[in-house]
């Protein structure tokens, strides 16, 4: 028998499991004050999941408000929807709009790697769909523990299979992302998922319920027992260390959601046809917190209340209690608000696509969300208190004492290679390290070209998709973050993530216009972690103001730590760019013998946090490379203009591994050799391995070099003509004049080996 509102009014002192559901004592007291009684079991379930860290952003709201200082327009058009909606929407011209967002599914992917990653993809795709857009591509920034750690061998293959399996079945190209390894992610991998979609301006839909008498329709998969509490609880707790030293999740782990990509594909096509027919007045996907979220958010954002009958919810498990139905995070479900005269047409389209659809309620007058079960009321709440007026914490934060010690531990005294042989040995060691090695074992499991509109995909600097076949209008996306830099200085580290993603989009030839972020940090109850978080927010706000790029939305993921060990602060930044003609894109690989190689930007002695310091010396100290936003803006303009003018045959951003890694990847892309001459006055080691920001490696035809260098001068970008591209050949080499010459076959062997070897595939 369900716990009803009537019973709650007459049994004020009934003990309730609020602590087991993740609520604090003062939060439970506040719920009682709101309701002027104790909550029913269903109400307690709703508040617990909606007031969780994952759903309510209660520890980050006060800092996220700083993003309101950013422009409401992009460099090329207006922002049609921003923070607070399911995803940001940007005007990209020609009547088109693009929506994109990045979110996390970290803890579920540790508990159950395949389904955790798969449903992470499914959830972000539905966010994009709910805006009225057709999803057209996905990306996946991933982070794992050490490549040779036993648990990485469990988590890595499962996560990659989940991302690929779900996205491939949906027919969505996976055009980019990252794969990073670090000991702090052991037991707490980061699985961030980005989706991008396209729509016409007039097709934009928002999440609100309005119009008394309008019907509330739940459609998609039936509701099951999988994912009860799901990510809303998992993402709001820290993993612990068991007595045997292994990592474990919360003592009462909720089950991870189970995905069905084929159902999601039907749901996508069904929803798009419903949109085209103009049959909905409001829509919301069911992700974290399931029905609790969809009902309360739609009602809260609307102009009335809502009444729902849980008896009408289609179930896969008839034994589910009403609380479990409300907390279930079963996948592939949507909720629509439909005018009564459109219900039959709505249902007909659902039948056409074999999508289950049921009217479960209606919009009402007033400001209450009322939910019945077996003829009795089990929920009667003000929806805004559930969805939008949860607790807000201004948690204490301070700069940790160890930060000064870390920054004082500069890498200047570390032994550096001096001879040509030592430089060659260092290059081979770095290209064969986990974070610089070939990631094709991962990316080959993803379909990068399905739908036929992928014009750039991994391992390019940015993914690029055509969105209009007639005009060749397209968008480019890149995600980036160096957690080591953010550990050394979270303010600068967040800005370095921003400018690297910004630069990658521009290097491909697109104009960067907006960002979405996924801010992954440890426990917000640790003042040191909260300081890292606030500094990262401050860095992103200042950086976006300098670049003129709004933040359209994103995600905060806290409690990413095992016991007392937090992950490296990892503010992943995704940048969206627009290109007016994708045929003018610039790829990364050398392919034209005789083309000159030109290095853009200034190389400084900046090795703190570098891959060299990590791999060769296991060192992390000092301060990260400095950021020059004005230089980054001019460099981006140069790359975009050079692309439009057809001046470049290749361009590659320099970041992890510096110039050496940039040369290796540019050569290996098509098997072309290169001969490089380092500046005589420069230290060869610094030139090759420094990770200074704001640098790009380009290849230019001899007859276009004068025009290109003139363009560099116009944009005040420092350049150096450092070599030439050599022919594609079986015996091709990378030669650094006066230092070393390495066969590409030798480099490729070192570069390709680490992941297959670690996974025992060789």
N, C-alpha and C positions, 0 to 999 in steps of 0.2 A: 504494500500500500504506500502510495506516495506521500511525502511530507507536504501538506498544503499550506496556503497562506492563512487559512482559517485556523489550522493547528498552530502555526507559528505565532499567531496573536494570543493564543491561550496557553502556550508553553514557553514562556519567555526565558526560563532558566535551563532549558534543555542543552546539555553539553553537545558541542559541535566540533568536527575535526578540522577547524580552520588552519591550525598550524601544519597539519599533514598536507593540506592543499597549497601550502606555500605562503599563506597570509601571515602578517605580523599581528601582534595583539592590538596595536593601535589601529591597524587597517580593519580588523574585525569590528572593533568598537565603532569605527566611522560608518561601516555598513549598517550597523544597528541604529546609529543616529539618523542616517539617510532614510531608513525604512520605518523608523519609530517602532521597531520590533526586532526580534531576531529574524535572520533570513531563513527561508526554507532551504532544504538541501539543494534544490535546483538553483535557487538564487545564489547560494554560497558557491556552487560550482561555477556559475557564470562570472561572479565577481573575481573568483580566484584566478581563472584563466585570463580574463580581460585585464586584471590588475597585475598580471605577471610582468616581469621585466621585458619579456619578448614582445608582448602586445601593448603595454602602456607606456613604455619608454620613461618610466618614472624616475630613473636616475640620470637621464640624459636630456629631458625636455628643456630644463633651464638653460642648457648650453646650446642645444640645437636652435633655440630662438635667435641666436646670433646670425643664422643664415638669412633671416629676414632683412638684414642689412644689404644683401646682395641685389643686383639689378633684377627687375622683373622681365627684362627683355634680353634676348641673346644678341650676338653681333650681327645676325642676319634677319631676325624677326622676333615676334612676340612669344611669350610663354603662355600657352593656352591652358595649362593645368600644372600645378606645382606640388610642393610639400603638403601632405595631408590627404592627397588623392591616392588611388591605388598605384599610380605611376605618373611621372611627369610627361607632359605633352608639349612639343615644340613645333612651331611653324617652320617648315623648311622650304616654302615657296611652291609655286605652281598649284596651289590649292591643297598641297599635301601637308600632313603633320606626321611627326614621328614620336612615339612614346617608348621610353626605356627605363629600366630600373634594375638595381642589383640588390640581392638579399642573401642571407646566410642560412645554412642548414647544417651547422657544425656538429653539435652534440648528437643529433640523430644519426649522423653519418659515422660517428665513432661506434655507437651502439650497434647499428646495423648498416654497414657501409653501402650495400647496393640500394636498399630501399630508401635510406636516408638521403643519398645523393639523387636518386631518381625522383623522389617526391619534391626535393628542392627545385629541380628543373620544372616539374609539373606546376608547382605553386607559383613560380615567377611568371610562367607562361600565362596562367589564368589572370594574374594581375594585369598583364598587358591586354589580354582579351577583354577584360572588364571595362577598359577605357574605350572600347569600340573599335579596336585595331586588330588587324590580322598579324599574328606573330610571324616574323620572317627570319629570325636568327637568334642564336644563344651563344653565350660565352661562359667560361668556367675557371675563375681563379681558384687554384687549389694549393693547399699547404699541408705537408706531412712531416712526421718526425724523420730522423736520419734514415737515409735510403737503406742502410744495412741493418736497421733495427727490426727485430722479429715482428713487432706489431704493425710496422709499416707494410710488411709483406702480406698482412691480412687486410689492412684498410685500403691501401693504394689500389690493388686490382679491383676490389669491390666498388669503390667510389667511381673509378674510371668506367667500369662496366655499367654502373647505374646511370651516370651522366650520358654515356653513349647509347645505352639501351633505350632510355626514355626519349631522348632527343631524336635518335634515328627513327624510332617508330612513329614519332609525330611528323617526320619529314621536315625537320628544321635543321638548317646547316649550323654547325658549331664552328664559328669563324675565328675564335681567339681565346685567350686566357693566359694563365700562368701555371707552372708547376714548380713549387719551391719546397726545399727540405731544410729543416732546422730542428735541433734537439728540443726546443721549447714546444713544438707542436706534437711531440710524442704523447699519445694518449688524449690529444685534443686537436685533431686535424681541423683545418678550415675548409669548408666547402661552400664557396660563394657562387651564386648563379646569376647571370644577367640575361635578360631577354629584351629584344627590340621589336617593335611592331610599327606598321604604317597604316594610316587612315586618311580619309578626306576630312577637311575641317568640319563639315556638317555632320559627320558621323560620330563626333565625340560624345561619350556617355559618362555620367558621373554617378557616384554611389549615394543615392538618397531615396527615401520613400515619401511620396506626397500624394495627395488626392484621396480624400475619404472614400472608402468603398473600393479602392483599387485592390486587386488581388495580389497576394504574395505567393509566388510559385517557386518551389524547390525542384531543380531539374539536374539530371546527370546521374551519377552512380547512387545506389542505395547506401544508407548509412550503416556502418558496421562497427565492431568493437575495436578495430585497429586504430591506433593513434589516439586513444582516449587520454586527453591531457597533452599528448604529443609534444610538439616543439614548444608550445607555450610554457610547459613545465620544464622540459629538458633544457631549454635555452636559458632558464632562470636559476640554474643551480651549478655549483662547482663540482667537478669530478674529484673524487677522493682517492687516496692511496691505501690499498688494502694492506693487511699485515704482511703479505708475502712480497710487497713492493710493487705489485701490479696496479694499474689504474682501474678504477671502477666508477660506474655512474652513480646517480642518486640511489639511496637504499630502496626506494620504491619507484623503479623505472616504469614510466608509462610506455606502452608499446609504440614502436615507430610505425608511421603510416605506411600502407602498402599501395603502390601505384599501379594503375592500369593505363598505359599510354594509348592503347587503341580506343578505350572509352574517352580519353581526353581528346583524341583526334576527332571523334564524332561530336564531342561537345563543342569543339572549336568551330567546326563547319556549321553545326546547328545554330550556335549563337550568332555567327556572322550572318546567316540567312535571316534570323530573327531581327537583327539590327537593320538589315537592308529593307525589311518589310515595315520598319517603324513601329514595332509592337511593344517596346518597353519604355517605361518612364524612369526607371532606376534599376541598377544592377550591381551585384557584389559577388565576388568569388568567395568560396568557403575554404579558407586556408587555416592559419593558426587560430585556435579557439572555435572553429567550426560554426555551428548554428548560433552559439553564444555571440560570436563576433558579427556574423551577417545580420542577424535580427537587430541587435543593439546599435550597430553602426548605421544601418539603413534608417532605422527609426530616429536615431539621434540627429542625423544630418537632414532629416525631412521636416515637414511642417505639421506633423501630427503624431499619433501613436501607432501601435501595431498590436494586433491580436493574432496569435498562432496556436494551433491545435497540434500537439505532438503526436496524437494518435494517427494523424494523417501522414506522418513522415515515413516513407518507405524504408524498411529495415532489412538488412541481411541477417540480423541476429535478433530474433523475437524476444530474447531474454534481457535485452538492454533496459536498464532503468531510465527514467526521464533525465536524471543527472548525466548519465553516460551518453545519452542521445545529444544533449546540449554540449558536452565536452568533446565528443568524437571529432577527430580531424581526418575522417575518411576523405579520400581524395576525389577529384573529378566531379565536384559539385558546384553549382552556381545558384544564386537566388535572384529572381527578377520581380519587379513591381510592374503589374500589367493592368491597364484599364479593362473593366469587365467586358466591354464589347470586343476586345482583342484577344480574349482568353482562348476562344475556339481556334483562331488562326495560329496562335502561339503553340497550342497543343498539336495541331496538325503538322507543323514543321518539326516538332520534337518526334512525332511518330514517324515521319519521313526518315529521320536520321537514327531511328531506333534508340532514342534518348528518353529515359523515364522522366516524366514530369508530373507534378502533383500540386494542386492548390492547397496550401497548408494554413492560409490565414489571409488577413486583409488589413489595409491601412484604416486607422480609426481617428476620431476626434480626440483632442486632449494630448497629453504628454506622457502616457504610460505605455510600457511594453508589458502585455499580459499574455501569459502562456498557460494553456490548459493541458491536462493529462487525465484521461478517463473521466471526463466531465467535471473535474475539479481544478481550481486555479493553483498552479505550483510556482508561478512567477508573476509578480506585479511590482514593477520597478520603474523609476524614471530612467529612460534609456541613456540619457547623457551621463548619468553617474556611473554607468557601466562602461560606456565606450569612450567618453572624452573627458570625464572629470574624475579620473582616478587619482591616486596619490602622486604627489610631485616632491621629489627629494633634492635638496641642494646639499649633496653629500660633501663632507670635508675632503679637502685635497691639499696637498703640499708637495713641493719639489723634494724628492727623496735625498737623503744624505749621500747615498752612493752615487748620485748623478755627477757630482763634482769629481769624484775619484775616477769614474769611467771616462769622463771627458779629458781628464789630465793624463790618462794612460795613452798617449799618442803613439802611433806606430813608427815614429821616426828612427828609433834605435833597432828596429827589426832588420835582420840581415837581408840585403837585396841582391838579386843577381846582377853581375857586372859584365861577364863575358858573353859573347854570342851564344856559346853552347849553353850557358846557364839561362839565358833568355829563352832559347828554344825549349829547354827542358821545362821551364816555368810555363810556357805557353801550352805545352802538351799536358802538363799536370792540371792546369786550370780547365782546359776544354774537356778533360775527362773527369771533372768533378761534378757532383750531382746537380748543382744549380746552373751550370753552364753547358751540360752535356745535351745530346740529342734527346728531344722529348717525343719523337715520332711514335714510340711504342704506345704512348698515351693518345696522341692526336690521330693516329691511324685507325683508332677504334671509333672515331667520330666521322659521320658523313659531313664533309665540309662544303659540298657542292650541290646537294639536293635542291631542287626548285630552280636551278640554273641561273641564279642571280648573284652568286658569290663571285666577286671579281678579285678579291684578295682574302686569303685565309692563312692559318698557321702554316709555316713559321714566320709570316710577314709581321712587320711592326704593328700593323693595324688590320683588323678585318674590314672588308668593304662589301657592301651589298647594293646592287642596282634596285631602285624602287620605281623607275619609270622607263619602259623600254623605248619609248619614242624620243624622249629628251635625253636619256641616259643619266638623269638625276640619280644621285646615290648618297649613301651615308657610310661613314667609317667609324669604327669603335676600337678603343684600346683600354685595357685595364692594367694598372700597375701599382706596386707598392714594394718598397725595400724595408722590411721590418728591422733590419740591422741599423739602417740610418735612423728610423723612428726611435729605436732604443737609445741611440746616442743623443738624439735631440728630437723629441716628438713634434715640436713646432716645425723645424726644418724638414724632418722626415716626411710629414704630411705634405709639405710643399714640394718636396722632391718627387713624391708619388704623383702629385697633380701635374707638375711640369713635364714629367716623363710621359704620362698618358697624353697630355696636350701635344707634346712634340711628336709622339708616334703617329697621331692622327694627321698632323700637319705634314710630316715627312712623306706620308702616303699621298698627299696632295689635297687633303680636305681641310676646310675651315672649321676649327674647333668652336663649338657653340654652347655646350652645356655639360654639366657633370652629374653623375649619380655616385653615391659613395656607400661603402659597406665598412663600417668602423668596428673592427674586431679587437677586443681588449679583454683583460683579466677581470677580476671581481671589482665592481664599483664600491664595495665596502672597504677596499684598500685605498687609503688616501694617495698612495704613490701611483696607483693605476688611474685614479680619477684625475690626478694631475696630468698624467700622460694624455688622457682623453681630452681634457680641457685645452691643453696645449695644441693637440692635433686639430681640434675644432678652430681654435684661434688661427692656426697656420693656414687652414683651408679657407677661412673667411677672408683673411688678408690676401691670400693668393688669388682667390676668385675675384676679389675687388680689383686687384692689379691687372688681371687678364680680361676682365669684363665678362666672365662666364657665370651664369646662375647655377645654383644647386637645385635640381628639380625634384629630388627625393632620394631615398636610400634606406639604410638599415643600420641599426646599432646592435651589435652582438657582444654582450658582457658575459662574465663568468667563464671565460675561456682560460681555464687554468686547471692544473692537477695538484690538489693539495695546496701548498703555498707557492707553487711555481706557475707564474703567469706566462702566457705566450709573449713573444715579442709584440709590442704594440703594432697592429697591422691595419692602418687605415687605407683600405683598397679604394682607389679612385678610378671610375670609369668615365671616359670622355667621349662624347658624341660629336662627330664632325660631319659637315655637309660638303659634297663635291658636285659641281654642276654638270660634270661629264665624266663618268667613271672610266672612259677610254683614256683619260689623261692621268690615271693613277700612276704612282711610282713604286715599283717593286724593290725589294732589298738586294736581289742577287746580281752579281757581276755576270754579264753575258756577252759583252761586245769587246773583243780584243782590240787593243789600241786606244780605248777610251781612257781619258785621264782620271786619276783618283784624286779627289780634293777633300781635304779635311776642313770642316767649318767649326769655328769656335775656338776658345782658348783652353789649352791643357795646362792645368796647375798640378802641383805636387799634393794630390788629394787621394790618399790611400786608406784613410780611416773608414772602417766598416766595409772595405772592399772585399771582393772574392779572394784576391791574393792574400790579404791579411788573414782571412778565415781559413783557407785551404792550406796554405804553407805554414802559418804560424798559430792557428787556432786562437786568433787575437780579435777582440772586439773592444775598441776604445778610441778616444779622440772625438773630433767633431766631424760631421758629414760634410760633403761638398757644399759650397755655397750656391745660393739660387739668385739669379739676376732676372727678374720678371720682364724688365724692358728688353733685355737681350732675347729672352724666349719669345716675346711678341714679334720682334723684328725677324728672328730666325724663322718663325712660323710663316710670316708674310713672304719671306724669301722663298721658302719651300713651296708654298702654294703658287706663287707667281711663276716660279721656275717650272712647276708641273704644267700650269696652263700654257706656258710658252713652248713646251715640249723640249726642254733643255737637258733633261736628265734621263739616263738609261737605268740608273739605280740610285737608291738612297737608303741609308740605314742609320737609325738613331744609335748613339753610343751610350751605353749605361753599364750594366754589370760586366766586368771583365775588360772594359775600356776599348781602346783602339784594336788591341790584339784580337779580342773576341769579335769585334765588328768586322775585321778583315777575314777572320776564319769563316764566319757565317755568310758573308758576302761571296766568298770563293766557293764554299761547299754547296751553296744553293743550286748552282748549275755546273759545278766542276771546272770553273775558269780559274786560272792562276792569277797571281798579282806580283808585281815587283814594286817595292816601296823604298823610298829614300827618306830617312828620318832627318829632321833639321839638325845641322851640325852642332849648333850651340846647345841643343837639348839633351837631357839625360835620357838615353834610350829606354831604360826601365820605366821611368815616369811617363814618357810619351806612349809607350805600349800598354801600360797597365793602370794608369790613373783612371779614376771614375768621375772626373769632373763633369758637371752637368752642362747642358746647352751646346752639345757637339753633335755633328752629323757627318757621316762619311758618304760622299756622292761620287758617281761616275758620270763623266761628261764627254761627249764626242769632241774630237780635236777642233773641229770647225765651229763649235759652239762655246768653247772655253772662254773666249774673249767676252762674249755676250754675258755668260754666266758670272764671270768675275766682276764685270761691270755692275751686274745686279747685286752682287755681294757688297760692293762699295756703296751702292745706292741705299742699301739697308743697313750699312755700317756693321757688317758681319766679317770678322776676321777669317781669313782663309789661308790655306797652304796647299800648293800643288805637290803631292807627295809620291806619285807613282803612276803606273799604267796597268790596265787589265791585260792579262796574258790569255792565250788561246785556251779553249776547252780541250783537254787532252788527257790521255791515260797517265801521262807522266807530269801533269801540271804541278807546279810548286808555288808555295808562298815564300817569297824571298824578301827579306829585309836587308837591304844592301849594307855590306860591311859588318853584318851581325850573324845572320843564319839564313839557311834555305831549307824548308821542310816540304817533302812531297805531300800533296793533298791526301794521298792514300794513307799515309802515316797519321795525319791529323784526323782523318775521318774514322780510322780504326779506334783511336783514343776517344773520340767524341761520341761514337755510337755505342760503346761498350757498357757504360755504367748501369743503366736501368735493366736491360736484358740479363746482364750478369747477376745483378742483385736479385732478380726474380727467377734466377736459375733457368733461363730460357736458352742458355748457350752451354 
